[in-house]
Structures are given as C-alpha cells and as structure tokens.
Amino acid sequence: MSTPNSSPSFKHQDSQPWYKNYMVIIFVIGMPAFVVIACLWFVYYSYQIRDSVVRDDWYMDGKTLYHDVSRDKLTYDLDLSGKMQFTSNGDITFYLDYPQQSLQTGKLLNGKPLTYPDTLELSISHATDVKKDRDVVLEHQEGNRYSAKVDIDSVKAKYYLQVSNDGKDDWRMQDVAKLPRPEVSFDPLPVFAKS
C-alpha cells in the first residue's frame, strides 16, 4: 500500500519581524552605516591635516612650474651677506653686510646709492609644521644692525630662514638651519657663480 507523498513546506514563517533579525541589523543596516561614518571621519581628518601653501616664488605657466630666482640673483650681484644672532629670550639681531667696495664708494655694485632699508622682512618657516612658522619685521637700529623679537619653539628642528627687502632693490637671503641655535650666516647662493 502506498502512502501519499507529502511535499515539503517552504512557507516557513519567522516568529520575529524582519527588523529584529540579527542578519538585517548587521549586514543591511550596520555595515553601510559604519562605512558612511568612517568616510565622514576621514573627510574631516584629511581637512585637518591638509598640506600648507608653498611659501616661495613659484608660479605656473600652463602645466609647467617655474621658480623665480631673480631676487636671489640680485643678492649675488650686490654681494650681500648677513649674520643673524638668536638669544634665549627671543631677541633676534641681524647684521646686513655690504661688500667692502660698496662701503668705500657709498654705492652698491649696481651703481645705486648705498642705504640701509628701514625694515627687512624675516620669514622663519618650519620644515613640517605650519603652526611653528613665524613672520616678523626686522627694524633698523643703527649702522648695519636690525632687531626683532620672535618666539621660536624650544625643540630643535629644521627651519627655512629668509631675510628680504621689498623696496626698490627687491633682494632676499636664504638659509636652512636647525633652530634654536646662537647664530646663522647668510651668504649669496654659490650657484650663480657658474653663470
């Protein structure tokens, strides 16, 4: 005698609604929500650690970058040099040295009268942390001496130093030094001696 074949019932009903199922909570709601929150956090974090603006004489012509070295070349042509002294209380003294020939004749090497500018711009840029950058004005005191006061971080680090004159003779002196230190010397860039 044969018994009727009973077909399996695929209409299994859950005793709990869909929103209480752990698979729905983890994979359908939880993971996409986690991805959205992580993306928002990374956008915020990338904005906080963005790169600072380049501080130099660079300009773009089409897709090509050029570095304007005319100010450095003028420093070399005028044979300017300088010495900067730092004290522990934040005082800076800068000595602008003209060549001996200019001091004797009273004229710069390009023929203009030798005068000491009233102010010079000093830019102290930290190699990696823009919050430690300092821009100050060096005030002319007497002779070739200029002074200013600036607060430099006491942790020794690499800094880019630039002293510039933004007057008629638009020159600048640059050096790289680990600060704090007692003294930094500025000399014309030797690269122009080959040209």
Secondary structure, 3 states (H helix, E strand, C coil): CCCCCCCCCCCCCCCCCHHHCHHHHHHHHHHHHHHHHHHHHHHHHHHHCCCCCCCCCEEEECCEEEECCHHHHHHHHHCCEEEEEECCCCEEEEEEECCHHHHHHCECCCCCECCCCCEEEEEEEECCCHHHCEEEEEEEEECCEEEEECCCCCCCEEEEEEEEECCCCCEEEEEEEEECCCEEEECCCHHHHHC
